[in-house]
Amino acid sequence: MLALTAQLASRTQIQALPEPKKAAEPDVAAIPTTDEAKPAVSVTISGAAMKAAAAEKATNSDIDDSGLADNVKNLLKMIREIKKQIAEKQAEMAAVMADRNLSPEQARARLSGLQSALSALQASLTSAQASLTKAMKDMSAGDAVKAASLAMK
């Protein structure tokens, strides 16, 4: 226990509160280590999830098989993902503009939010492309051409 005292100018003493007691650590020997103590966990992955995972892997398989440096591969994958998100935001904007059930104010508000998100994505894309350009300066001509063609997809 830590006890602190202090004397103030008026000669009054103040004593600090005692520290709270720490919880006792569990006894390691008391913890069961048999298989009976392990909870049974079962995970089922749907066929649709398996197809989606395979499609995602196939989408970037050309990047993975390119033989480029890992940082360049990551940048190329990031660029593709950002382009995909930009296309989704543009589709959402088109859907909002086509939705006749929204009032003009509601449509404007939704479009404003989508435009903000789209601007942020475009800034991210510009940044990723600048990083790729910088990385390409240190590559051989063949690898730079390969990276540029993968970035265009």
Backbone as CSV, one residue per row, in Angstrom:
resi,resn,N_x,N_y,N_z,CA_x,CA_y,CA_z,C_x,C_y,C_z
1,MET,0.851,-1.168,0.000,0.000,0.000,0.000,0.892,1.224,0.000
2,LEU,0.500,2.172,-0.787,1.246,3.414,-0.901,0.506,4.477,-0.101
3,ALA,1.195,5.112,0.805,0.562,6.172,1.597,1.348,7.445,1.387
4,LEU,0.682,8.427,0.898,1.302,9.729,0.689,0.666,10.731,1.632
5,THR,1.464,11.553,2.187,0.909,12.633,2.998,1.515,13.930,2.517
6,ALA,0.779,14.967,2.691,1.264,16.281,2.280,0.852,17.283,3.342
7,GLN,1.708,18.243,3.599,1.361,19.298,4.542,1.059,20.555,3.739
8,LEU,-0.080,21.080,4.005,-0.472,22.319,3.364,-0.035,23.486,4.241
9,ALA,-0.157,24.685,3.709,0.260,25.873,4.437,-0.492,26.011,5.761
10,SER,-1.688,25.494,5.860,-2.464,25.611,7.090,-2.182,24.462,8.054
11,ARG,-1.172,23.681,7.764,-0.738,22.558,8.590,-1.802,21.452,8.664
12,THR,-2.582,21.319,7.640,-3.557,20.242,7.551,-2.911,19.111,6.766
13,GLN,-3.057,17.917,7.251,-2.490,16.776,6.542,-3.585,16.078,5.747
14,ILE,-3.216,15.689,4.510,-4.134,14.947,3.641,-3.460,13.636,3.310
15,GLN,-4.172,12.559,3.510,-3.605,11.260,3.202,-4.261,10.734,1.934
16,ALA,-3.429,10.208,1.038,-3.937,9.664,-0.216,-4.698,8.378,0.052
17,LEU,-5.629,8.072,-0.846,-6.393,6.837,-0.721,-5.480,5.646,-0.979
18,PRO,-5.729,4.560,-0.314,-4.903,3.372,-0.574,-5.149,2.857,-1.993
19,GLU,-4.124,2.218,-2.560,-4.258,1.653,-3.898,-5.239,0.495,-3.855
20,PRO,-6.014,0.335,-4.917,-6.933,-0.805,-4.945,-6.140,-2.102,-5.034
21,LYS,-6.697,-3.129,-4.446,-6.020,-4.423,-4.467,-6.099,-4.995,-5.872
22,LYS,-4.987,-5.593,-6.292,-4.939,-6.216,-7.603,-5.660,-7.557,-7.536
23,ALA,-6.295,-7.901,-8.645,-6.983,-9.183,-8.702,-5.949,-10.291,-8.666
24,ALA,-6.271,-11.311,-7.975,-5.346,-12.441,-7.868,-5.225,-13.112,-9.226
25,GLU,-4.003,-13.466,-9.579,-3.791,-14.139,-10.857,-4.282,-15.575,-10.728
26,PRO,-4.860,-16.107,-11.812,-5.382,-17.469,-11.732,-4.236,-18.462,-11.583
27,ASP,-4.546,-19.534,-10.924,-3.566,-20.588,-10.734,-3.464,-21.359,-12.042
28,VAL,-2.281,-21.332,-12.657,-2.076,-21.979,-13.943,-2.347,-23.472,-13.851
29,ALA,-2.033,-24.084,-12.738,-2.254,-25.517,-12.581,-3.739,-25.855,-12.555
30,ALA,-4.580,-24.898,-12.216,-6.011,-25.156,-12.125,-6.699,-25.087,-13.484
31,ILE,-6.009,-24.606,-14.502,-6.620,-24.492,-15.827,-6.517,-25.841,-16.524
32,PRO,-7.659,-26.404,-16.953,-7.629,-27.716,-17.608,-6.925,-27.610,-18.963
33,THR,-6.162,-28.631,-19.301,-5.428,-28.627,-20.561,-5.826,-29.785,-21.451
34,THR,-6.870,-30.494,-21.135,-7.296,-31.621,-21.954,-8.135,-31.124,-23.112
35,ASP,-8.361,-31.986,-24.052,-9.185,-31.642,-25.210,-10.626,-31.348,-24.807
36,GLU,-11.051,-31.872,-23.661,-12.415,-31.641,-23.199,-12.649,-30.158,-22.897
37,ALA,-11.605,-29.426,-22.547,-11.755,-28.028,-22.179,-11.853,-27.125,-23.399
38,LYS,-11.466,-27.611,-24.560,-11.491,-26.792,-25.770,-12.902,-26.755,-26.328
39,PRO,-13.405,-25.572,-26.629,-14.748,-25.500,-27.190,-14.747,-25.998,-28.634
40,ALA,-15.803,-26.635,-29.007,-15.937,-27.119,-30.375,-16.482,-25.991,-31.228
41,VAL,-15.731,-25.627,-32.268,-16.148,-24.549,-33.147,-16.284,-25.115,-34.543
42,SER,-17.390,-24.822,-35.157,-17.627,-25.285,-36.511,-17.924,-24.076,-37.385
43,VAL,-17.212,-23.949,-38.481,-17.413,-22.834,-39.393,-17.847,-23.396,-40.736
44,THR,-18.923,-22.858,-41.257,-19.416,-23.285,-42.558,-19.373,-22.085,-43.488
45,ILE,-18.726,-22.266,-44.619,-18.629,-21.194,-45.614,-19.535,-21.566,-46.766
46,SER,-20.403,-20.644,-47.132,-21.361,-20.916,-48.194,-20.663,-21.013,-49.540
47,GLY,-21.342,-21.635,-50.457,-20.814,-21.759,-51.812,-20.628,-20.400,-52.466
48,ALA,-21.551,-19.475,-52.184,-21.448,-18.129,-52.755,-20.212,-17.407,-52.227
49,ALA,-19.916,-17.608,-50.935,-18.729,-16.976,-50.357,-17.464,-17.560,-50.960
50,MET,-17.469,-18.858,-51.195,-16.308,-19.510,-51.823,-16.106,-18.984,-53.243
51,LYS,-17.203,-18.817,-53.984,-17.101,-18.291,-55.347,-16.605,-16.850,-55.335
52,ALA,-17.086,-16.066,-54.371,-16.658,-14.668,-54.283,-15.174,-14.579,-53.950
53,ALA,-14.702,-15.439,-53.060,-13.284,-15.446,-52.701,-12.428,-15.864,-53.891
54,ALA,-12.904,-16.850,-54.639,-12.165,-17.301,-55.818,-12.154,-16.216,-56.889
55,ALA,-13.272,-15.505,-57.040,-13.330,-14.436,-58.032,-12.399,-13.297,-57.657
56,GLU,-12.317,-12.964,-56.370,-11.423,-11.906,-55.903,-9.976,-12.282,-56.161
57,LYS,-9.653,-13.538,-55.928,-8.281,-14.002,-56.166,-7.975,-13.987,-57.656
58,ALA,-8.952,-14.403,-58.465,-8.757,-14.428,-59.910,-8.629,-13.014,-60.477
59,THR,-9.308,-12.054,-59.851,-9.271,-10.673,-60.313,-7.855,-10.124,-60.286
60,ASN,-7.116,-10.443,-59.260,-5.760,-9.920,-59.111,-4.683,-10.954,-59.430
61,SER,-5.063,-12.068,-60.017,-4.071,-13.109,-60.300,-3.025,-12.631,-61.298
62,ASP,-3.412,-11.778,-62.246,-2.430,-11.259,-63.200,-1.382,-10.393,-62.495
63,ILE,-1.800,-9.676,-61.463,-0.851,-8.865,-60.690,0.062,-9.783,-59.879
64,ASP,-0.542,-10.789,-59.231,0.248,-11.712,-58.417,1.263,-12.483,-59.253
65,ASP,0.913,-12.793,-60.502,1.788,-13.574,-61.374,2.751,-12.717,-62.191
66,SER,2.739,-11.407,-61.979,3.527,-10.504,-62.812,5.027,-10.541,-62.531
67,GLY,5.405,-10.975,-61.346,6.819,-10.991,-60.992,7.355,-9.640,-60.561
68,LEU,6.473,-8.683,-60.338,6.882,-7.351,-59.884,7.141,-7.375,-58.383
69,ALA,7.754,-6.332,-57.890,8.028,-6.218,-56.455,6.714,-6.159,-55.676
70,ASP,6.765,-6.614,-54.427,5.550,-6.670,-53.602,4.910,-5.299,-53.406
71,ASN,5.728,-4.257,-53.213,5.144,-2.927,-53.016,4.408,-2.468,-54.275
72,VAL,4.919,-2.805,-55.445,4.258,-2.436,-56.702,2.971,-3.232,-56.859
73,LYS,3.022,-4.521,-56.514,1.807,-5.346,-56.579,0.721,-4.772,-55.670
74,ASN,1.105,-4.382,-54.461,0.125,-3.805,-53.525,-0.458,-2.509,-54.062
75,LEU,0.381,-1.678,-54.666,-0.118,-0.431,-55.250,-1.088,-0.712,-56.389
76,LEU,-0.761,-1.682,-57.233,-1.646,-2.025,-58.355,-2.989,-2.548,-57.855
77,LYS,-2.962,-3.380,-56.824,-4.212,-3.887,-56.245,-5.017,-2.755,-55.627
78,MET,-4.331,-1.835,-54.980,-5.005,-0.691,-54.370,-5.660,0.179,-55.448
79,ILE,-4.946,0.403,-56.532,-5.492,1.211,-57.627,-6.746,0.554,-58.188
80,ARG,-6.709,-0.746,-58.374,-7.898,-1.460,-58.884,-9.069,-1.341,-57.922
81,GLU,-8.796,-1.492,-56.642,-9.867,-1.408,-55.644,-10.473,-0.004,-55.614
82,ILE,-9.634,1.004,-55.699,-10.140,2.388,-55.688,-10.966,2.652,-56.938
83,LYS,-10.503,2.167,-58.091,-11.275,2.338,-59.334,-12.635,1.659,-59.226
84,LYS,-12.651,0.490,-58.598,-13.913,-0.239,-58.401,-14.851,0.581,-57.509
85,GLN,-14.320,1.146,-56.432,-15.139,1.954,-55.529,-15.640,3.216,-56.217
86,ILE,-14.824,3.814,-57.076,-15.256,4.997,-57.819,-16.422,4.641,-58.736
87,ALA,-16.317,3.509,-59.429,-17.406,3.072,-60.303,-18.686,2.832,-59.512
88,GLU,-18.557,2.262,-58.315,-19.732,2.031,-57.467,-20.375,3.349,-57.046
89,LYS,-19.556,4.327,-56.662,-20.107,5.634,-56.253,-20.790,6.320,-57.432
90,GLN,-20.205,6.203,-58.612,-20.819,6.804,-59.796,-22.156,6.136,-60.102
91,ALA,-22.229,4.818,-59.921,-23.491,4.102,-60.126,-24.527,4.531,-59.092
92,GLU,-24.091,4.730,-57.859,-25.007,5.213,-56.824,-25.530,6.606,-57.167
93,MET,-24.651,7.455,-57.680,-25.082,8.799,-58.065,-26.112,8.738,-59.187
94,ALA,-25.894,7.870,-60.166,-26.850,7.716,-61.264,-28.187,7.204,-60.741
95,ALA,-28.142,6.289,-59.772,-29.375,5.759,-59.196,-30.135,6.841,-58.438
96,VAL,-29.424,7.694,-57.719,-30.080,8.784,-56.982,-30.722,9.763,-57.966
97,MET,-30.009,10.083,-59.029,-30.565,11.014,-60.015,-31.776,10.436,-60.736
98,ALA,-31.829,9.110,-60.884,-32.950,8.465,-61.563,-34.117,8.184,-60.624
99,ASP,-33.904,8.270,-59.314,-34.941,7.962,-58.340,-35.946,9.106,-58.265
100,ARG,-37.150,8.855,-58.765,-38.207,9.879,-58.783,-38.951,9.964,-57.454
101,ASN,-38.671,9.036,-56.531,-39.346,9.044,-55.237,-38.711,10.033,-54.259
102,LEU,-37.529,10.524,-54.589,-36.840,11.466,-53.704,-37.259,12.895,-54.022
103,SER,-37.374,13.684,-52.981,-37.628,15.105,-53.194,-36.333,15.731,-53.704
104,PRO,-36.411,16.898,-54.331,-35.182,17.539,-54.815,-34.154,17.784,-53.696
105,GLU,-34.647,18.114,-52.509,-33.737,18.346,-51.387,-33.045,17.054,-50.962
106,GLN,-33.812,15.966,-50.900,-33.229,14.681,-50.532,-32.191,14.242,-51.569
107,ALA,-32.533,14.419,-52.829,-31.612,14.030,-53.897,-30.329,14.853,-53.812
108,ARG,-30.472,16.157,-53.589,-29.298,17.028,-53.468,-28.418,16.615,-52.285
109,ALA,-29.049,16.292,-51.171,-28.294,15.897,-49.982,-27.528,14.593,-50.224
110,ARG,-28.200,13.631,-50.822,-27.523,12.352,-51.102,-26.411,12.539,-52.126
111,LEU,-26.698,13.331,-53.163,-25.672,13.568,-54.181,-24.470,14.298,-53.601
112,SER,-24.723,15.203,-52.683,-23.622,15.928,-52.050,-22.719,14.973,-51.275
113,GLY,-23.316,14.068,-50.532,-22.533,13.077,-49.783,-21.757,12.157,-50.714
114,LEU,-22.406,11.730,-51.790,-21.738,10.861,-52.752,-20.601,11.595,-53.467
115,GLN,-20.813,12.869,-53.774,-19.759,13.648,-54.419,-18.553,13.816,-53.494
116,SER,-18.809,13.991,-52.213,-17.708,14.095,-51.254,-16.913,12.791,-51.196
117,ALA,-17.626,11.686,-51.136,-16.960,10.384,-51.107,-16.195,10.142,-52.400
118,LEU,-16.786,10.535,-53.512,-16.132,10.374,-54.807,-14.873,11.229,-54.892
119,SER,-14.923,12.426,-54.377,-13.737,13.292,-54.366,-12.614,12.679,-53.536
120,ALA,-12.959,12.108,-52.404,-11.951,11.472,-51.556,-11.336,10.264,-52.259
121,LEU,-12.165,9.485,-52.933,-11.651,8.330,-53.673,-10.739,8.769,-54.816
122,GLN,-11.121,9.836,-55.508,-10.287,10.317,-56.609,-8.953,10.848,-56.096
123,ALA,-8.953,11.466,-54.938,-7.699,11.924,-54.343,-6.828,10.722,-53.961
124,SER,-7.449,9.673,-53.433,-6.711,8.456,-53.093,-6.126,7.809,-54.340
125,LEU,-6.893,7.804,-55.403,-6.420,7.232,-56.665,-5.222,8.014,-57.197
126,THR,-5.305,9.328,-57.146,-4.199,10.170,-57.598,-2.942,9.898,-56.774
127,SER,-3.103,9.775,-55.485,-1.979,9.499,-54.601,-1.363,8.131,-54.898
128,ALA,-2.196,7.128,-55.082,-1.702,5.782,-55.371,-0.983,5.748,-56.721
129,GLN,-1.527,6.466,-57.691,-0.880,6.511,-59.003,0.450,7.247,-58.939
130,ALA,0.528,8.279,-58.130,1.799,8.989,-57.962,2.833,8.083,-57.294
131,SER,2.413,7.303,-56.328,3.320,6.363,-55.667,3.793,5.298,-56.653
132,LEU,2.895,4.843,-57.511,3.271,3.857,-58.518,4.274,4.452,-59.505
133,THR,4.034,5.674,-59.932,4.954,6.345,-60.854,6.336,6.474,-60.229
134,LYS,6.384,6.819,-58.965,7.660,6.939,-58.262,8.365,5.587,-58.195
135,ALA,7.613,4.526,-57.905,8.192,3.190,-57.826,8.660,2.713,-59.197
136,MET,7.970,3.129,-60.241,8.325,2.697,-61.597,9.642,3.301,-62.074
137,LYS,10.057,4.405,-61.499,11.312,5.046,-61.908,12.516,4.166,-61.613
138,ASP,12.404,3.306,-60.616,13.513,2.435,-60.227,13.444,1.068,-60.914
139,MET,12.466,0.862,-61.797,12.280,-0.435,-62.448,12.977,-0.467,-63.808
140,SER,13.116,-1.691,-64.293,13.584,-1.839,-65.664,12.456,-1.396,-66.594
141,ALA,12.789,-1.135,-67.849,11.783,-0.664,-68.808,10.670,-1.687,-68.991
142,GLY,11.032,-2.956,-69.053,10.026,-4.007,-69.231,9.069,-4.099,-68.053
143,ASP,9.605,-4.027,-66.850,8.746,-4.079,-65.664,7.870,-2.836,-65.563
144,ALA,8.414,-1.687,-65.961,7.621,-0.455,-65.920,6.444,-0.533,-66.892
145,VAL,6.691,-1.076,-68.070,5.609,-1.237,-69.053,4.562,-2.217,-68.516
146,LYS,5.040,-3.312,-67.907,4.129,-4.303,-67.338,3.271,-3.673,-66.233
147,ALA,3.900,-2.896,-65.367,3.165,-2.235,-64.268,2.156,-1.243,-64.822
148,ALA,2.561,-0.474,-65.826,1.648,0.508,-66.417,0.450,-0.170,-67.063
149,SER,0.687,-1.286,-67.745,-0.447,-1.978,-68.393,-1.378,-2.593,-67.359
150,LEU,-0.826,-3.087,-66.262,-1.678,-3.623,-65.208,-2.467,-2.533,-64.516
151,ALA,-1.891,-1.339,-64.426,-2.588,-0.217,-63.780,-3.759,0.265,-64.637
152,MET,-3.697,0.045,-65.937,-4.756,0.515,-66.826,-5.993,-0.380,-66.792
153,LYS,-5.841,-1.605,-66.320,-6.984,-2.545,-66.317,-7.985,-2.187,-65.267
